Each structure stands twice: as C-alpha cells, then as structure tokens.
Amino acid sequence: MNASFDLGDIATWAGTIVAVIALLRPELGALFTRVTNKLEFYPLDFVEVGFSNFGPTIGIAGTVEALPNSELISLSKTVVARTENPAHELRWLAFKPLSVALQPDLKDVQAAAPFRLPGQQARQMSILHCDRGFLKDISNDLLLFRNRWNDFLARDLPSIPPVQAQNPFEVFRRFSERPENVAIHDTLKSKFIWESGAYSLELIFECTKPRREFRHAFQFELSPEDAALLRQNATICLMEVCGVPNVRFNFAYPPLVGRNPEGVKTDPPS
C-alpha cells in the first residue's frame, strides 16, 4: 500500500508539531533547567561553630551563584556529624553581615527567608544555622531560671556583702550554685554537642520551581581547646538570660576543608 502526502498534509502536520512544541515548551524548559542548572558555592576557608540560647550553631559564609538560570532558594541547612556519633541537622536562622566583626550589630542581622538568586549573578552571604528544636525544649527552663533570678535580686541581694553585691558575676555565682539552679544548668549542658574531634559537614540548599537540593560536603576539626571554650557557653547562656552585663559568647573558627564549588544536585526526599 502506497502512502502519499500532498502539500496540504505536510502543512497540517507541521502546524500540529509546532502547536505541540508550544504547549510543551514550559515543561521542556523546566526539564532542561532541572538537568543543567548548578548552584555553586565558594565558602570562606573557615566555619563558625557556636553554642548559645539557639543551641548548637554553625555559621558558614561565602559566595553562591546559580548557573546558568535563576534558582528560588527556600531553605539552607547543615548536617554535622562527629565520627560514629549521630548527625545533627541545623536549619537557617539568620543572614549576618559578611564582615570581620565577631559580634555583628543586631540591626544588621536579617531573619532568613526564601529568596531568588538570579542566574549568573554571584551573591555573598553569611548564614547562621541553629537547632530549631533546642529553644522549644529549653525555653520553659530558661524562663523559670530568669524568674528565680529576679526573685533572688529582690529578696536576697540585700544580704550579700556590699563589695560582692557590686560585682554582678559574684552575685550570679551565688545564685547559680543553688541546687535547683544547678539542675537547669545541667539540663543546658546536656544539649551541648561539640566535642573535640573530626566532623563532617554537609551544606544543603533546598530549591523550588523545580524542587531539588544542592549539596556541598566539607570537613572541620575541633581541638580540645575549642571544645572547652564552647562548653563555657552553657553558663554564658544563663548569664545572658539574666541580663548580666558584659558577657559574650565564645566561638571556634576551625579551617573548612574539602571544598567543591559545584556540589551534588539531588531530588529531595518525597
């Protein structure tokens, strides 16, 4: 059986093909973006490790770039794990100024929120990640500790010798050594995760439209001195809640190794 096509048939088929391509163009574009796009991240050569009233924290700074098309970044999180220990997931909390100041002015700190990163436009950023469940777990204890502190100042401060009463650190020491307050301090210390040793760190950017993840793997190591310094923050947390003046949290800044700008692109868990 011979098939023949005249010019009218060819024109009809060509029109149909063009129409189908036009209908599929958004889907094909999304598929092309899903397959080809990259989210490159160039970190500074150190990571900020902390412990505060937000629990364990990781601060990581650098330059991120979407190639070749834009990406809508909906979340950044870090997964940290010490050898043979359970992993901890920390989620973004705030964008900090990319500066040399170790204690940035709070007015320059912005709450972390989804943003669109235009294609082929690099952006410098410093992201603070925290344990979202920590404050929920410990908030009642911190509130109780502060209420006890206010009661202590009103009721017991007059009985402290004047010279010691003028030293807020001595007043806090006397208060914190009471057994009921030691128990709250111990609860806070039980949430501390930073021990000396080697850690793996995975920085994950979650994106939408299309939905996928970009993963970047690193390593860092905390020295015994780093861990001891950070452990002091459990006490500083309580001092900060009580409004003791001139207290600052300690941080460790170990080198960040194993940098791979391109990272790995994956589909997020369903």
TASUL-V368971 format. One record per pair of residues at least 24 apart in sequence whose ideal C-beta (glycine too) atoms are under 7 Angstrom apart, sorted by the first residue. I is the first residue (numbers start at 1). GAP is how many residues later the second one is. If there is no record, write none. Layout:
i=I gap=GAP
i=I gap=GAP
//
This chain:
i=30 gap=180
i=33 gap=36
i=33 gap=177
i=34 gap=176
i=34 gap=178
i=37 gap=29
i=37 gap=30
i=37 gap=31
i=37 gap=32
i=37 gap=34
i=38 gap=29
i=38 gap=224
i=39 gap=25
i=39 gap=27
i=39 gap=32
i=39 gap=166
i=39 gap=175
i=39 gap=224
i=40 gap=25
i=40 gap=27
i=40 gap=221
i=40 gap=222
i=41 gap=162
i=41 gap=175
i=41 gap=220
i=41 gap=222
i=42 gap=219
i=43 gap=213
i=43 gap=216
i=45 gap=210
i=45 gap=211
i=46 gap=207
i=46 gap=208
i=46 gap=209
i=46 gap=210
i=47 gap=154
i=47 gap=173
i=47 gap=207
i=47 gap=209
i=48 gap=203
i=48 gap=205
i=49 gap=145
i=49 gap=173
i=49 gap=181
i=49 gap=202
i=49 gap=203
i=49 gap=205
i=50 gap=180
i=50 gap=199
i=50 gap=201
i=51 gap=141
i=51 gap=143
i=51 gap=179
i=51 gap=182
i=52 gap=181
i=52 gap=185
i=52 gap=197
i=53 gap=82
i=53 gap=89
i=53 gap=184
i=53 gap=187
i=53 gap=188
i=54 gap=39
i=54 gap=76
i=54 gap=77
i=54 gap=80
i=54 gap=81
i=55 gap=75
i=55 gap=76
i=55 gap=79
i=55 gap=80
i=55 gap=136
i=56 gap=32
i=56 gap=34
i=56 gap=75
i=56 gap=137
i=56 gap=138
i=57 gap=33
i=57 gap=71
i=57 gap=72
i=57 gap=73
i=58 gap=32
i=58 gap=71
i=59 gap=37
i=59 gap=67
i=59 gap=69
i=60 gap=67
i=60 gap=143
i=61 gap=37
i=61 gap=64
i=61 gap=65
i=63 gap=59
i=63 gap=60
i=63 gap=61
i=64 gap=53
i=64 gap=59
i=64 gap=61
i=65 gap=57
i=66 gap=51
i=66 gap=53
i=67 gap=52
i=67 gap=53
i=68 gap=51
i=68 gap=52
i=69 gap=50
i=70 gap=46
i=70 gap=47
i=70 gap=48
i=70 gap=49
i=71 gap=46
i=71 gap=136
i=72 gap=42
i=72 gap=44
i=72 gap=135
i=72 gap=136
i=72 gap=137
i=73 gap=41
i=73 gap=42
i=73 gap=44
i=73 gap=132
i=73 gap=134
i=74 gap=40
i=74 gap=132
i=74 gap=133
i=74 gap=134
i=75 gap=131
i=76 gap=51
i=76 gap=129
i=77 gap=52
i=77 gap=127
i=78 gap=51
i=78 gap=123
i=78 gap=124
i=78 gap=125
i=79 gap=123
i=79 gap=125
i=80 gap=119
i=80 gap=121
i=81 gap=118
i=81 gap=119
i=82 gap=113
i=82 gap=115
i=82 gap=117
i=83 gap=114
i=83 gap=115
i=88 gap=43
i=88 gap=105
i=90 gap=39
i=90 gap=40
i=90 gap=41
i=91 gap=38
i=91 gap=41
i=92 gap=35
i=92 gap=37
i=93 gap=35
i=93 gap=36
i=93 gap=37
i=94 gap=34
i=95 gap=30
i=95 gap=31
i=95 gap=32
i=96 gap=30
i=96 gap=32
i=97 gap=29
i=98 gap=26
i=98 gap=27
i=98 gap=28
i=102 gap=149
i=103 gap=145
i=134 gap=57
i=138 gap=49
i=138 gap=50
i=138 gap=53
i=141 gap=43
i=141 gap=46
i=142 gap=99
i=144 gap=40
i=145 gap=36
i=145 gap=39
i=145 gap=93
i=145 gap=96
i=146 gap=95
i=146 gap=96
i=148 gap=33
i=149 gap=26
i=149 gap=93
i=168 gap=76
i=168 gap=77
i=169 gap=75
i=172 gap=67
i=172 gap=70
i=172 gap=72
i=176 gap=62
i=185 gap=49
i=185 gap=53
i=188 gap=46
i=188 gap=49
i=188 gap=50
i=189 gap=45
i=192 gap=39
i=192 gap=42
i=194 gap=28
i=194 gap=33
i=194 gap=36
i=195 gap=32
i=196 gap=26
i=196 gap=27
i=196 gap=28
i=196 gap=30
i=196 gap=31
i=197 gap=24
i=197 gap=25
i=206 gap=62
i=211 gap=57
i=212 gap=53
i=212 gap=54
i=212 gap=55
i=212 gap=56
i=213 gap=53
i=213 gap=55
i=214 gap=49
i=214 gap=51
i=215 gap=48
i=215 gap=49
i=215 gap=51
i=216 gap=44
i=216 gap=47
i=217 gap=41
i=217 gap=43
i=218 gap=38
i=218 gap=39
i=218 gap=40
i=218 gap=41
i=219 gap=38
i=219 gap=39
i=220 gap=34
i=220 gap=35
i=220 gap=36
i=220 gap=37
i=221 gap=33
i=222 gap=30
i=222 gap=32
i=226 gap=26
i=226 gap=28
//
